[in-house]
């Protein structure tokens, strides 16, 4: 039996490709910081600060601020924050906000950073600020920021 070089080249190319192609291994199904253990609930909470008045960017603004957050897995009872504390912290930050010229997106990033820093039982927070039209800016606009606790700062 005679095998020609012409007939074996495709087989060699195929074998070379199979041997040198990087493989992708699936990740095991172990529990990580972001996933819950089987049967453990994913707990979230949300609230709305309606019609909050804020002088910002040279005008009086009416804000509706929607906040939702996810708790750490298996959070202990003492680690649940009262949402009224979070609302009060947001209102305090906005009432004394230091930079009149910041865009709403930057204001929103400050809110989410404050909440994650202050409340260790929160794994992730989303804040949406909706700004009603004004005489200067006749458009409703909104900013949404989601921030997750980094793995290194989790409990």
N, CA, C and O of each residue as an XYZ file, in Angstrom:
620
protein
N       0.836     -1.163      0.000
C       0.000      0.000      0.000
C       0.887      1.233      0.000
O       1.840      1.353      0.770
N       0.534      2.136     -0.891
C       1.318      3.352     -1.057
C       0.470      4.553     -0.616
O      -0.643      4.749     -1.104
N       1.012      5.354      0.314
C       0.312      6.569      0.760
C       1.061      7.750      0.184
O       2.263      7.920      0.392
N       0.330      8.545     -0.532
C       0.969      9.706     -1.148
C       1.036     10.854     -0.141
O       0.208     10.968      0.764
N       2.024     11.676     -0.325
C       2.196     12.845      0.519
C       1.002     13.789      0.384
O       0.610     14.459      1.340
N       0.437     13.826     -0.812
C      -0.716     14.668     -1.083
C      -1.920     14.277     -0.230
O      -2.677     15.150      0.196
N      -2.111     13.000      0.024
C      -3.267     12.550      0.791
C      -3.046     12.661      2.303
O      -4.014     12.702      3.062
N      -1.812     12.709      2.740
C      -1.550     12.755      4.175
C      -1.438     14.191      4.707
O      -1.599     14.410      5.908
N      -1.170     15.151      3.853
C      -1.015     16.551      4.282
C      -2.277     17.074      4.982
O      -2.149     17.692      6.039
N      -3.484     16.860      4.450
C      -4.667     17.352      5.175
C      -4.810     16.736      6.561
O      -5.239     17.409      7.498
N      -4.459     15.478      6.696
C      -4.549     14.824      8.000
C      -3.537     15.438      8.956
O      -3.857     15.690     10.118
N      -2.325     15.681      8.485
C      -1.299     16.300      9.321
C      -1.691     17.720      9.741
O      -1.477     18.108     10.890
N      -2.256     18.483      8.827
C      -2.706     19.843      9.152
C      -3.802     19.791     10.217
O      -3.784     20.574     11.167
N      -4.743     18.881     10.060
C      -5.819     18.724     11.039
C      -5.256     18.384     12.420
O      -5.638     18.989     13.422
N      -4.344     17.410     12.462
C      -3.745     17.012     13.732
C      -2.960     18.157     14.368
O      -2.999     18.343     15.584
N      -2.256     18.914     13.551
C      -1.496     20.056     14.035
C      -2.426     21.106     14.637
O      -2.125     21.681     15.683
N      -3.547     21.352     13.980
C      -4.526     22.313     14.494
C      -5.130     21.849     15.816
O      -5.292     22.645     16.741
N      -5.459     20.577     15.904
C      -6.054     20.047     17.123
C      -5.076     20.134     18.289
O      -5.472     20.478     19.403
N      -3.830     19.833     18.049
C      -2.827     19.822     19.107
C      -2.484     21.234     19.565
O      -2.234     21.439     20.753
N      -2.464     22.215     18.662
C      -2.006     23.562     19.017
C      -3.138     24.525     19.352
O      -2.864     25.638     19.800
N      -4.385     24.148     19.156
C      -5.501     25.038     19.473
C      -5.724     25.062     20.978
O      -5.855     24.013     21.609
N      -5.767     26.283     21.562
C      -5.998     26.343     23.010
C      -7.386     25.822     23.353
O      -8.352     26.052     22.625
N      -7.465     25.128     24.458
C      -8.766     24.600     24.859
C      -9.382     25.504     25.906
O      -8.673     26.190     26.641
N     -10.691     25.503     25.971
C     -11.427     26.278     26.953
C     -12.095     25.306     27.897
O     -12.938     24.508     27.488
N     -11.721     25.375     29.148
C     -12.314     24.495     30.143
C     -13.409     25.240     30.874
O     -13.233     26.403     31.235
N     -14.522     24.597     31.094
C     -15.602     25.261     31.808
C     -15.234     25.387     33.280
O     -14.527     24.550     33.842
N     -15.741     26.468     33.891
C     -15.487     26.706     35.299
C     -16.344     25.757     36.120
O     -17.488     25.474     35.766
N     -15.788     25.271     37.209
C     -16.564     24.371     38.050
C     -17.707     25.134     38.707
O     -17.686     26.364     38.750
N     -18.687     24.429     39.210
C     -19.867     25.044     39.798
C     -19.705     25.285     41.290
O     -20.643     25.078     42.059
N     -18.522     25.721     41.703
C     -18.342     26.015     43.115
C     -18.966     27.374     43.438
O     -19.125     28.216     42.555
N     -19.311     27.578     44.687
C     -19.927     28.825     45.117
C     -18.870     29.923     45.135
O     -17.778     29.734     45.671
N     -19.199     31.070     44.549
C     -18.308     32.225     44.571
C     -18.994     33.335     45.330
O     -20.119     33.177     45.805
N     -18.310     34.459     45.442
C     -18.879     35.607     46.137
C     -20.133     36.123     45.437
O     -21.025     36.661     46.093
N     -20.214     35.968     44.114
C     -21.338     36.523     43.372
C     -22.500     35.556     43.249
O     -23.622     35.976     42.966
N     -22.256     34.278     43.456
C     -23.353     33.321     43.323
C     -23.797     32.870     44.696
O     -23.034     32.948     45.659
N     -24.995     32.413     44.788
C     -25.558     31.951     46.048
C     -25.392     30.440     46.142
O     -25.304     29.745     45.130
N     -25.352     29.950     47.367
C     -25.347     28.517     47.550
C     -26.733     27.996     47.200
O     -27.716     28.736     47.257
N     -26.805     26.731     46.841
C     -28.084     26.153     46.444
C     -29.115     26.349     47.542
O     -28.866     26.023     48.703
N     -30.251     26.873     47.181
C     -31.336     27.072     48.122
C     -31.274     28.373     48.907
O     -32.264     28.747     49.537
N     -30.146     29.076     48.892
C     -30.047     30.353     49.615
C     -30.750     31.437     48.805
O     -30.575     31.510     47.589
N     -31.536     32.272     49.457
C     -32.248     33.321     48.718
C     -31.318     34.447     48.290
O     -30.304     34.707     48.938
N     -31.668     35.111     47.198
C     -31.014     36.341     46.782
C     -31.923     37.454     47.286
O     -33.053     37.601     46.820
N     -31.430     38.232     48.231
C     -32.256     39.252     48.864
C     -31.946     40.639     48.325
O     -30.788     41.048     48.248
N     -32.991     41.347     47.957
C     -32.866     42.711     47.458
C     -33.913     43.582     48.129
O     -34.925     43.091     48.628
N     -33.654     44.887     48.133
C     -34.592     45.843     48.689
C     -34.505     47.110     47.856
O     -33.461     47.396     47.271
N     -35.582     47.866     47.795
C     -35.566     49.122     47.047
C     -36.477     50.141     47.700
O     -37.399     49.795     48.439
N     -36.201     51.409     47.412
C     -37.046     52.492     47.893
C     -36.909     53.682     46.948
O     -36.008     53.730     46.110
N     -37.818     54.634     47.099
C     -37.867     55.820     46.245
C     -37.901     57.061     47.121
O     -38.703     57.164     48.050
N     -37.018     58.000     46.811
C     -37.083     59.331     47.412
C     -37.755     60.206     46.361
O     -37.162     60.529     45.332
N     -38.990     60.582     46.632
C     -39.806     61.278     45.637
C     -39.780     62.786     45.860
O     -39.884     63.270     46.988
N     -39.638     63.517     44.752
C     -39.710     64.987     44.751
C     -38.723     65.641     45.719
O     -39.091     66.517     46.501
N     -37.474     65.206     45.654
C     -36.426     65.814     46.474
C     -35.934     67.073     45.762
O     -35.560     67.021     44.591
N     -35.935     68.188     46.459
C     -35.504     69.463     45.881
C     -34.016     69.672     46.133
O     -33.532     69.508     47.253
N     -33.299     70.037     45.074
C     -31.860     70.274     45.196
C     -31.457     71.422     44.299
O     -31.755     71.419     43.104
N     -30.776     72.413     44.874
C     -30.186     73.482     44.074
C     -28.854     72.959     43.556
O     -27.950     72.642     44.329
N     -28.750     72.875     42.240
C     -27.538     72.313     41.631
C     -27.437     72.823     40.201
O     -28.452     73.011     39.531
N     -26.233     73.041     39.744
C     -25.964     73.537     38.394
C     -26.703     74.850     38.131
O     -27.192     75.093     37.028
N     -26.773     75.688     39.163
C     -27.336     77.018     39.013
C     -28.845     77.089     38.947
O     -29.386     78.116     38.537
N     -29.542     76.039     39.334
C     -31.006     76.070     39.298
C     -31.597     75.113     40.322
O     -30.929     74.201     40.810
N     -32.872     75.347     40.634
C     -33.592     74.447     41.528
C     -34.036     73.239     40.715
O     -34.623     73.386     39.643
N     -33.755     72.041     41.230
C     -34.085     70.802     40.526
C     -34.996     69.946     41.384
O     -34.880     69.918     42.609
N     -35.900     69.254     40.720
C     -36.751     68.272     41.390
C     -36.247     66.886     40.992
O     -36.205     66.545     39.810
N     -35.863     66.088     42.002
C     -35.287     64.774     41.753
C     -36.208     63.680     42.268
O     -36.876     63.837     43.290
N     -36.232     62.587     41.552
C     -36.821     61.341     42.032
C     -35.683     60.335     42.018
O     -35.108     60.042     40.969
N     -35.368     59.812     43.187
C     -34.189     58.967     43.349
C     -34.643     57.560     43.727
O     -35.222     57.346     44.792
N     -34.375     56.616     42.850
C     -34.735     55.219     43.080
C     -33.470     54.461     43.459
O     -32.469     54.498     42.743
N     -33.529     53.782     44.579
C     -32.369     53.033     45.078
C     -32.774     51.580     45.273
O     -33.798     51.290     45.891
N     -31.969     50.676     44.745
C     -32.179     49.250     45.008
C     -30.834     48.641     45.355
O     -29.792     49.054     44.847
N     -30.882     47.661     46.222
C     -29.630     47.026     46.619
C     -29.849     45.567     46.932
O     -30.943     45.123     47.281
N     -28.728     44.824     46.786
C     -28.719     43.384     47.053
C     -27.848     43.149     48.279
O     -26.755     43.701     48.400
N     -28.346     42.333     49.171
C     -27.594     42.012     50.379
C     -26.538     40.945     50.095
O     -26.636     40.200     49.120
N     -25.536     40.886     50.957
C     -24.568     39.792     50.900
C     -25.293     38.472     51.148
O     -26.309     38.435     51.843
N     -24.774     37.403     50.584
C     -25.354     36.079     50.808
C     -25.286     35.740     52.290
O     -24.286     36.005     52.957
N     -26.352     35.159     52.788
C     -26.419     34.714     54.182
C     -26.143     35.839     55.181
O     -25.460     35.632     56.185
N     -26.671     37.013     54.903
C     -26.474     38.176     55.776
C     -27.073     37.892     57.160
O     -28.147     37.303     57.281
N     -26.361     38.321     58.182
C     -26.833     38.149     59.560
C     -27.832     39.256     59.897
O     -27.749     40.358     59.356
N     -28.750     38.966     60.769
C     -29.809     39.918     61.131
C     -29.265     41.298     61.521
O     -29.825     42.302     61.081
N     -28.196     41.393     62.329
C     -27.700     42.731     62.710
C     -27.101     43.532     61.547
O     -26.910     44.742     61.666
N     -26.804     42.863     60.421
C     -26.178     43.544     59.280
C     -27.182     44.157     58.307
O     -26.786     44.866     57.381
N     -28.483     43.893     58.503
C     -29.490     44.532     57.648
C     -29.587     46.010     58.033
O     -29.880     46.325     59.186
N     -29.346     46.919     57.089
C     -29.526     48.329     57.438
C     -31.000     48.732     57.289
O     -31.714     48.187     56.446
N     -31.439     49.666     58.093
C     -32.770     50.248     57.936
C     -32.688     51.178     56.719
O     -31.832     52.061     56.679
N     -33.551     50.994     55.744
C     -33.459     51.782     54.515
C     -33.571     53.278     54.788
O     -33.089     54.088     53.997
N     -34.200     53.652     55.895
C     -34.326     55.075     56.230
C     -32.954     55.695     56.508
O     -32.756     56.888     56.277
N     -32.007     54.890     57.003
C     -30.651     55.390     57.200
C     -30.021     55.734     55.855
O     -29.383     56.777     55.710
N     -30.205     54.850     54.871
C     -29.650     55.092     53.546
C     -30.277     56.339     52.930
O     -29.575     57.178     52.367
N     -31.606     56.460     53.039
C     -32.301     57.624     52.475
C     -31.785     58.909     53.123
O     -31.542     59.902     52.437
N     -31.621     58.884     54.432
C     -31.136     60.068     55.150
C     -29.719     60.416     54.723
O     -29.395     61.592     54.560
N     -28.868     59.405     54.540
C     -27.493     59.660     54.085
C     -27.475     60.287     52.697
O     -26.676     61.185     52.432
N     -28.352     59.820     51.807
C     -28.436     60.391     50.461
C     -28.890     61.846     50.539
O     -28.301     62.721     49.905
N     -29.939     62.098     51.320
C     -30.459     63.464     51.457
C     -29.406     64.396     52.059
O     -29.267     65.538     51.621
N     -28.672     63.919     53.053
C     -27.616     64.731     53.670
C     -26.515     65.044     52.662
O     -26.056     66.183     52.573
N     -26.094     64.036     51.904
C     -25.062     64.251     50.877
C     -25.531     65.292     49.855
O     -24.776     66.198     49.502
N     -26.757     65.168     49.385
C     -27.248     66.080     48.352
C     -27.485     67.494     48.885
O     -27.291     68.471     48.163
N     -27.896     67.601     50.123
C     -28.148     68.923     50.715
C     -26.857     69.718     50.855
O     -26.856     70.940     50.710
N     -25.764     69.025     51.137
C     -24.476     69.716     51.313
C     -23.482     69.323     50.222
O     -22.274     69.296     50.456
N     -23.998     69.015     49.020
C     -23.114     68.538     47.953
C     -22.075     69.607     47.620
O     -22.436     70.759     47.380
N     -20.784     69.244     47.602
C     -19.722     70.254     47.517
C     -19.475     70.881     46.145
O     -19.004     72.017     46.085
N     -19.769     70.199     45.056
C     -19.397     70.737     43.743
C     -20.640     71.024     42.903
O     -21.243     70.115     42.334
N     -21.004     72.275     42.838
C     -22.196     72.759     42.128
C     -22.188     72.408     40.640
O     -23.246     72.317     40.018
N     -21.001     72.211     40.069
C     -20.898     71.984     38.618
C     -20.863     70.519     38.212
O     -20.859     70.227     37.016
N     -20.838     69.587     39.160
C     -20.765     68.166     38.804
C     -21.979     67.744     37.982
O     -23.107     68.163     38.243
N     -21.719     66.912     36.991
C     -22.814     66.306     36.238
C     -23.576     65.358     37.160
O     -23.056     64.915     38.184
N     -24.803     65.058     36.784
C     -25.632     64.159     37.590
C     -25.004     62.774     37.707
O     -25.169     62.104     38.726
N     -24.293     62.346     36.686
C     -23.632     61.039     36.730
C     -22.586     60.984     37.843
O     -22.433     59.961     38.510
N     -21.876     62.084     38.036
C     -20.846     62.144     39.080
C     -21.504     62.187     40.461
O     -21.047     61.532     41.397
N     -22.579     62.964     40.575
C     -23.337     62.991     41.828
C     -23.792     61.570     42.183
O     -23.689     61.141     43.332
N     -24.292     60.860     41.185
C     -24.795     59.506     41.386
C     -23.677     58.548     41.806
O     -23.884     57.693     42.666
N     -22.506     58.687     41.208
C     -21.380     57.840     41.610
C     -21.003     58.091     43.067
O     -20.609     57.164     43.776
N     -21.122     59.326     43.512
C     -20.834     59.651     44.911
C     -21.838     58.970     45.843
O     -21.471     58.480     46.911
N     -23.103     58.943     45.430
C     -24.140     58.294     46.242
C     -23.841     56.803     46.400
O     -23.841     56.283     47.516
N     -23.588     56.115     45.281
C     -23.364     54.663     45.360
C     -22.086     54.336     46.131
O     -22.046     53.348     46.865
N     -21.046     55.148     45.977
C     -19.800     54.917     46.725
C     -20.051     55.072     48.228
O     -19.564     54.271     49.026
N     -20.804     56.094     48.608
C     -21.118     56.318     50.016
C     -21.870     55.133     50.615
O     -21.544     54.674     51.710
N     -22.877     54.640     49.896
C     -23.701     53.558     50.440
C     -22.912     52.262     50.610
O     -23.060     51.577     51.622
N     -22.079     51.923     49.633
C     -21.282     50.695     49.777
C     -20.247     50.828     50.895
O     -19.978     49.873     51.625
N     -19.682     52.009     51.015
C     -18.666     52.215     52.054
C     -19.275     52.131     53.452
O     -18.680     51.557     54.364
N     -20.452     52.700     53.609
C     -21.042     52.826     54.937
C     -21.803     51.582     55.399
O     -21.929     51.353     56.602
N     -22.312     50.774     54.462
C     -23.177     49.646     54.833
C     -22.563     48.327     54.365
O     -22.748     47.937     53.212
N     -21.835     47.635     55.246
C     -21.111     46.422     54.852
C     -22.003     45.235     54.490
O     -21.521     44.286     53.871
N     -23.266     45.256     54.849
C     -24.160     44.153     54.498
C     -24.693     44.226     53.077
O     -25.397     43.321     52.630
N     -24.363     45.297     52.361
C     -24.829     45.471     50.983
C     -23.759     44.978     50.019
O     -22.605     45.402     50.093
N     -24.144     44.080     49.111
C     -23.212     43.532     48.112
C     -23.174     44.393     46.858
O     -22.119     44.538     46.240
N     -24.325     44.971     46.469
C     -24.398     45.793     45.260
C     -25.524     46.797     45.431
O     -26.523     46.529     46.099
N     -25.347     47.951     44.818
C     -26.360     49.001     44.898
C     -26.537     49.643     43.526
O     -25.570     49.849     42.793
N     -27.786     49.954     43.194
C     -28.103     50.701     41.972
C     -28.894     51.923     42.387
O     -29.843     51.831     43.165
N     -28.497     53.059     41.862
C     -29.193     54.305     42.141
C     -29.525     54.967     40.811
O     -28.658     55.141     39.954
N     -30.787     55.333     40.654
C     -31.205     56.087     39.473
C     -31.754     57.421     39.931
O     -32.685     57.489     40.733
N     -31.160     58.482     39.405
C     -31.621     59.836     39.677
C     -32.365     60.326     38.438
O     -31.792     60.383     37.349
N     -33.629     60.678     38.600
C     -34.389     61.277     37.504
C     -34.576     62.749     37.826
O     -35.082     63.108     38.889
N     -34.158     63.604     36.884
C     -34.223     65.048     37.069
C     -35.338     65.574     36.172
O     -35.325     65.372     34.957
N     -36.303     66.255     36.792
C     -37.419     66.818     36.026
C     -36.951     67.996     35.177
O     -35.933     68.612     35.491
N     -37.681     68.322     34.101
C     -37.327     69.477     33.268
C     -37.352     70.773     34.096
O     -38.095     70.907     35.068
N     -36.515     71.705     33.669
C     -36.492     73.042     34.284
C     -36.639     74.069     33.167
O     -36.697     73.710     31.991
N     -36.698     75.331     33.532
C     -36.791     76.380     32.507
C     -35.508     76.454     31.677
O     -35.545     76.856     30.514
N     -34.383     76.071     32.265
C     -33.103     76.108     31.544
C     -32.890     74.838     30.714
O     -32.410     74.907     29.582
N     -33.247     73.683     31.276
C     -33.092     72.399     30.586
C     -34.476     71.754     30.497
O     -34.938     71.147     31.462
N     -35.137     71.883     29.345
C     -36.530     71.422     29.237
C     -36.693     69.924     28.967
O     -37.652     69.510     28.317
N     -35.769     69.123     29.459
C     -35.810     67.677     29.226
C     -35.762     66.929     30.550
O     -35.058     67.330     31.477
N     -36.505     65.852     30.628
C     -36.326     64.923     31.747
C     -35.076     64.121     31.438
O     -34.909     63.631     30.321
N     -34.213     63.985     32.402
C     -32.987     63.209     32.189
C     -32.754     62.338     33.410
O     -33.297     62.584     34.486
N     -31.936     61.318     33.219
C     -31.679     60.417     34.342
C     -30.277     59.837     34.251
O     -29.665     59.770     33.185
N     -29.802     59.426     35.404
C     -28.504     58.758     35.518
C     -28.717     57.510     36.352
O     -29.372     57.555     37.394
N     -28.166     56.402     35.896
C     -28.239     55.149     36.645
C     -26.823     54.636     36.852
O     -26.050     54.501     35.903
N     -26.499     54.353     38.103
C     -25.178     53.830     38.453
C     -25.370     52.573     39.296
O     -26.130     52.566     40.264
N     -24.669     51.516     38.910
C     -24.642     50.287     39.695
C     -23.212     50.068     40.139
O     -22.272     50.181     39.352
N     -23.067     49.758     41.393
C     -21.735     49.526     41.954
C     -21.800     48.252     42.790
O     -22.731     48.059     43.571
N     -20.792     47.374     42.616
C     -20.712     46.137     43.403
C     -19.504     46.194     44.311
O     -18.468     46.766     43.971
N     -19.659     45.597     45.455
C     -18.562     45.511     46.402
C     -17.467     44.633     45.797
O     -17.762     43.574     45.242
N     -16.218     45.057     45.897
C     -15.134     44.248     45.352
C     -14.945     43.005     46.227
O     -15.281     43.016     47.411
N     -14.416     41.953     45.645
C     -14.206     40.700     46.374
C     -13.289     40.879     47.573
O     -13.465     40.215     48.594
N     -12.325     41.759     47.459
C     -11.351     41.919     48.540
C     -11.938     42.642     49.746
O     -11.401     42.537     50.849
N     -13.048     43.385     49.549
C     -13.625     44.099     50.685
C     -14.865     43.417     51.230
O     -15.496     43.936     52.150
N     -15.232     42.256     50.678
C     -16.391     41.542     51.192
C     -16.039     40.841     52.479
O     -14.877     40.535     52.750
N     -17.067     40.592     53.267
C     -16.862     39.874     54.528
C     -16.449     38.451     54.269
O     -16.230     37.690     55.212
